Amino acid sequence: MELKVTDFLKQDELLAGLAEEAAELSQAALKLRRVLDGRNPTPVGFRQAVCHLNEEIADVLLYLEWIHAMDNGLVREFRNKKLARWVTRLMEAKDAENDA
């Protein structure tokens, strides 16, 4: 018998873990931004910041895999709508920039 994460953790704990890892992902993204921007120096180097970001992405993905409340069809639908809206906004901003 193969053991699963859900054999040990209930949905509420998975949601708490997801929230914690999502916060850590946010901090890792901001740290990499600081490294790339260079205006607010940090002792963390580029490779270390990228590695940490990738580790936090993996953590979030692991939690998402185990949250059974997720409706992948609905997630895909939201994703597609948000992507279309994002691209539209980028195109509009580019057009406004060209008109200025």
N, C-alpha and C positions, 0 to 999 in steps of 0.2 A: 504494500500500500504506500503510495506516494503522499508524503505530508505536504500540506499547503499552508501558506501564511494564514489563511482564514481558519485553519484548525486551531490557531493560537490567539488571533486577534479578531475582535468584532468590528463591525462597520464604524462605530463611533471612534474607536482607536485608530482605525485606518484613516478616517477623516482628519483626526488630530495630527497624525503623522504627515499626511499630505500637506496640511497647512504649515507645519513646521518646515518641511522640505521646500515648499514653495517660497517661504520667507528666505531660506538660505539660498535658493536659486536667485531670488531678487538681489540679495546682497552680493552674490558672485558676479552677476551681470553688471551691477554698479561698480564693483571693484575693477572689472575688466575695462569698463568705460573710463575710469580714472587712469588706468594704465595707458590706454590708447590716446586719451586727451592730453595727459601730461601736465595740466595746469595745477593739479592738486597731487603732488608727488606721493607715492606709496612705495614701501620697500618690496612689494610684490612685483615680480617680473612678468613679462608677457606670457611666457610658457606656463608659469605657475598659475596665473590668472585664468588662462584658457583651460588648463587641466582641471582647476577647481570648478569652473563653469560646467564643463562636461560631466564631472562627477555629480554635481547637483541636478543636472538634467536627468541623469540616470536614476537618481533617487526619486525624483518626481515621477518619472515614467514607471518605476516599479510600483509605487503606490497607486498610480492610475490603473495599472493592470489588475489590481486586486480589489478595486472599488466596484462592486457588482451593481451599484445603482446607476452606473454609467450606461446610457443608451447610445451605442456607437453610431446608430443611424442619425439620431438627433445631434450628437456631437459633430458628425460630418456635415450635417445641414447648417448648423451654426457656423462651423469653420468656413464653409463655402461662401455663406452670406457675408461674413466678416472680411474674408479675403477680397471679395468683389468690392465691398465698401472701401477698404483700405486702398486698393489699386485706384479706384475712382478718385479718392481724395488726393492721392499722389499725382495723378494726371492733372487734376484741377489746379493743384498748387504749381505744377510745372508750367501749365498754360498761363496762370496769373503772373508767374515770374517772367515768362517770355513777353507778355503784354506790357510789362512795366518798363 
